[in-house]
C-alpha cells in the first residue's frame, strides 16, 4: 500500500495518523511500499481499500506528491480526482495515468470505485521511455474490459502463490497494461508515435531545465530542431506553442511548491530562475489570473 513518507506518526484508535511538519516547503511525498513483499515494485489495489486503509491527518484529501507511476481505472460511480491542481472528471471507463512527481488530491465528495495500479520507474518490466500520457483517457468498452481483466488478474495474484512468483507474474502483466494505455494515448492525440515521442523528449528537457532555461533556442539546439520546427510540432500535438509549454511547466512547479503553503515567495522566485520576486509575481498572475499568495491561501483551509 502507498504511504506518506514523513517522520512523525501517531496512532489513534488503531489507525495510523500523520503529524505533518508544517515547516516543510513542499507537499509531502508519498512513497511506494508493498505491504507484504519488500522487493515488490508493482501493486494493484482496489480504490475502496486505499480510502479505508489510508486514514491520515494530511491524507489523500490534501495535495501530496507521488514517487511512482499510477494508473486509475474507474469501474463504478462518478466524481473527480485532482492531479497537479486540475480537477479531472471520472466515470466508468475513465483511466487516469499518472507520473512520478505529480501532485495528487482525492476529492472527499466523490464516490467512485475501481482499481489503481502502482509501479516504480525502476521496474524491470518497464521498457518504455517515461510515458507522456494524457491526463485523462476514456477507453472504448472493449479496451477497458481488457484493461480491467488484467488489473483483476494482478489483484488475484496478490492473494495466492509464493511471493517470488507473484512479482514475476505482475511483471509479465505490466507490459500488456502499458500497451493498452499507450495505444489509447496515441489514439487520443490522433498522431503518430514519432511526433508523440519527440514531444515527450521536449517535455523531459523542460522538466529538467525549466528553472534555468526558458529560451526556446536552448531546447531546440539540444533536440536538433529549429525554433520554428519545435513550435510547429508542439502545436500539431497540443494546440499550444513550445514557449507556452515551458511557461506552463514553470507555473506548475510554482503551484506544487505553493500548495504546501510554507515556502517563502521570495525564495521560490529565485529557485525558479527569476531575478526579482516582483517579476515572478507578475509572471504567475499573468498566467493564472491570481497572485502566488492568493493561490497559497486557497489551499490553507
C-alpha positions in Angstrom: 0.0 0.0 0.0 1.2 3.6 -0.6 2.3 5.5 2.4 3.1 9.1 3.3 6.8 9.3 3.8 7.1 11.6 6.8 8.8 11.0 10.2 6.2 11.6 12.9 3.4 9.1 13.2 0.7 8.8 15.8 -1.8 6.1 16.4 -5.4 6.9 17.1 -8.0 4.1 17.6 -5.7 1.7 15.9 -5.4 3.8 12.7 -2.2 5.3 11.5 -2.3 9.1 11.8 0.3 11.5 10.5 1.6 14.6 12.2 2.7 16.9 9.4 5.8 19.0 9.8 4.5 22.4 8.7 8.0 23.7 8.3 8.4 21.7 5.1 8.5 23.7 1.8 6.9 21.1 -0.5 3.8 18.8 -0.5 4.5 15.6 1.4 5.9 12.8 -0.6 4.0 9.5 -1.0 6.4 6.6 -1.4 5.6 3.1 -2.7 5.9 0.2 -0.3 4.3 -3.2 -0.8 2.5 -4.4 2.3 3.9 -7.9 2.3 6.8 -8.1 -0.2 9.7 -5.6 0.4 11.2 -6.5 -3.0 8.0 -5.8 -5.0 7.9 -2.9 -7.4 4.3 -3.3 -8.6 0.9 -3.5 -6.8 -2.7 -3.4 -7.8 -5.1 -2.0 -5.1 -8.8 -1.5 -5.0 -9.7 2.2 -4.5 -12.0 1.3 -1.7 -9.0 -0.2 0.1 -7.0 2.9 -0.4 -9.6 5.1 1.2 -10.3 2.7 4.1 -6.7 1.9 4.9 -5.0 5.3 4.5 -6.6 7.3 7.3 -4.2 10.3 7.7 -4.1 13.7 9.2 -2.8 15.2 6.0 -4.0 12.3 4.0 -5.0 11.6 0.4 -7.5 14.5 0.6 -4.7 17.1 0.7 -2.1 17.7 -2.0 0.7 15.1 -2.0 3.5 14.2 -4.4 3.9 10.6 -5.6 7.2 9.0 -6.5 5.8 6.2 -8.7 3.6 5.7 -11.7 -0.1 5.2 -11.0 -2.9 4.1 -13.3 -6.5 4.6 -12.0 -9.2 2.5 -13.8 -12.7 3.6 -12.7 -15.4 0.9 -12.8 -18.3 2.5 -10.8 -19.6 5.9 -9.7 -18.7 9.3 -10.8 -16.7 12.2 -9.4 -13.4 13.9 -9.8 -9.7 13.5 -9.0 -7.2 16.3 -8.7 -3.8 16.0 -10.5 -1.4 18.9 -10.5 -4.2 21.2 -9.2 -6.6 20.4 -12.1 -9.8 18.5 -11.5 -10.4 15.6 -13.8 -14.0 14.2 -14.1 -14.1 10.4 -13.8 -16.8 7.8 -14.6 -16.9 4.1 -15.5 -14.4 3.6 -18.3 -12.2 6.5 -17.3 -8.4 5.9 -16.9 -6.1 8.4 -15.2 -2.5 7.6 -16.0 -0.2 9.5 -13.6 3.6 10.0 -13.5 6.2 10.4 -10.7 6.5 13.9 -9.2 2.9 14.8 -9.9 0.8 16.2 -7.1 -2.5 14.4 -6.3 -5.5 15.1 -4.2 -8.5 12.8 -3.7 -11.9 14.6 -3.6 -13.8 13.8 -0.4 -17.2 14.4 -2.0 -16.5 12.0 -4.9 -17.7 8.4 -4.8 -16.2 6.2 -7.4 -14.6 2.7 -7.3 -12.1 0.8 -9.4 -8.5 -0.4 -9.3 -5.3 1.6 -9.1 -2.1 0.1 -10.4 1.1 1.4 -8.8 4.6 0.7 -10.1 8.1 2.1 -9.7 10.1 3.7 -12.5 12.8 1.2 -11.9 10.5 -1.8 -12.6 12.4 -4.1 -14.9 9.3 -4.9 -17.0 9.1 -1.2 -18.0 10.7 -0.9 -21.4 9.1 2.4 -22.5 10.7 5.8 -22.1 9.0 7.8 -19.4 5.4 7.9 -20.7 3.9 11.2 -21.6 0.3 10.1 -21.2 -2.7 12.5 -21.5 -4.1 13.4 -18.0 -7.3 11.5 -18.7 -8.5 8.8 -21.0 -11.9 7.4 -21.8 -11.4 4.0 -23.2 -13.9 2.1 -25.5 -15.8 -0.6 -23.7 -13.8 -3.4 -25.2 -10.5 -1.9 -24.4 -11.5 -1.0 -20.9 -12.8 -4.5 -20.3 -9.4 -5.9 -21.3 -7.5 -3.5 -19.1 -9.8 -4.3 -16.2 -9.3 -8.0 -16.6 -5.5 -7.5 -16.5 -5.8 -5.4 -13.3 -8.2 -8.0 -11.7 -5.6 -10.7 -12.5 -3.0 -8.6 -10.7 -5.3 -8.4 -7.7 -5.8 -12.2 -7.7 -2.0 -12.6 -7.8 -1.8 -10.7 -4.5 -3.6 -13.4 -2.6 -2.0 -16.5 -4.0 1.2 -18.1 -5.0 4.6 -17.5 -3.4 6.0 -14.0 -3.1 8.6 -14.5 -5.8 6.1 -15.9 -8.2 3.7 -13.0 -7.6 6.3 -10.4 -8.6 7.2 -12.3 -11.8 3.6 -12.6 -12.8 3.0 -8.9 -12.1 6.0 -8.1 -14.3 4.6 -10.2 -17.1 1.2 -8.5 -17.0 2.5 -4.9 -16.7 3.7 -4.5 -20.3 0.2 -5.5 -21.5 -1.4 -2.9 -19.3 1.1 -0.2 -20.6 0.4 -1.2 -24.2 -3.3 -0.6 -23.8 -2.7 2.8 -22.1 -0.1 3.8 -24.7 -2.3 2.8 -27.6 -5.2 4.8 -26.1 -2.9 7.8 -25.6 -1.7 7.8 -29.2 -5.3 7.5 -30.4 -6.4 10.4 -28.3 -3.7 12.5 -29.8 -4.5 11.4 -33.3 -0.9 11.5 -34.2 1.9 9.0 -35.0 4.3 7.6 -32.4 7.3 9.6 -33.8 5.8 13.0 -33.1 4.5 11.8 -29.7 8.0 10.7 -28.6 9.5 14.0 -29.9 7.1 15.9 -27.8 8.0 13.7 -24.8 11.7 14.4 -25.3 11.0 18.1 -25.3 8.9 17.8 -22.1 11.7 15.8 -20.5 14.2 18.5 -21.2 11.8 21.2 -19.9 11.2 19.1 -16.7 15.0 19.0 -16.1 15.9 22.6 -17.0 12.9 24.9 -16.8 14.3 26.7 -13.8 17.4 27.8 -15.6 16.5 27.8 -19.3 13.3 29.4 -20.8 14.7 30.3 -24.2 13.3 28.1 -26.9 16.6 28.3 -28.8 18.3 26.4 -26.0 15.8 23.5 -26.2 15.7 23.5 -30.0 19.5 23.1 -30.3 19.5 20.1 -28.0 16.7 18.4 -29.9 18.2 19.1 -33.3 15.4 21.4 -34.4 14.9 25.0 -35.3 12.8 27.1 -33.0 10.2 27.2 -35.8 10.1 23.4 -36.2 9.8 22.9 -32.4 7.0 25.3 -32.1 5.1 23.8 -35.1 5.4 20.3 -33.8 4.2 21.3 -30.3 1.2 23.0 -31.9 0.5 19.9 -34.0 0.2 17.7 -31.0 -1.1 20.0 -28.3 -2.5 23.1 -29.9 0.0 25.1 -27.9 3.3 26.7 -28.8 6.6 25.5 -27.3 7.0 28.7 -25.3 3.6 28.2 -23.7 4.6 24.7 -22.7 7.8 26.0 -21.0 5.8 28.7 -19.2 3.1 26.2 -18.1 5.8 24.0 -16.6 7.2 26.9 -14.5 3.6 27.7 -13.3 3.0 24.1 -12.4 6.2 23.9 -10.3 5.2 27.1 -8.6 1.8 25.7 -7.8 3.3 22.4 -6.5 5.5 24.4 -4.1 2.9 26.9 -3.1 0.5 24.0 -2.4 2.4 23.3 0.8 1.7 26.9 1.9 5.1 27.3 3.6 7.8 28.2 1.0 8.6 31.9 1.0 7.6 33.6 -2.3 10.9 35.4 -2.5 12.9 32.1 -2.1 10.6 30.4 -4.6 11.1 33.2 -7.2 14.9 32.7 -7.1 14.6 28.9 -7.2 12.5 29.2 -10.4 15.1 31.5 -12.0 13.5 34.9 -11.6 15.9 37.8 -10.8 13.4 39.6 -8.7 10.3 38.3 -6.7 8.2 41.0 -8.3 8.9 39.5 -11.8 7.8 36.1 -10.5 4.6 37.6 -9.1 3.8 39.3 -12.3 4.6 36.1 -14.3 2.3 34.0 -12.1 -0.6 36.4 -12.2 -0.3 36.8 -16.0 -0.6 33.0 -16.4 -3.1 32.2 -13.7 -5.1 35.4 -13.1 -4.2 35.4 -9.3 -1.1 36.1 -7.2 1.0 33.4 -5.6 -0.2 34.5 -2.2 -3.9 34.1 -3.3 -3.1 30.7 -4.7 -1.4 29.6 -1.5 -4.3 30.8 0.7 -6.8 28.7 -1.3 -5.0 25.6 0.0 -4.7 26.6 3.6 -8.2 25.5 4.6 
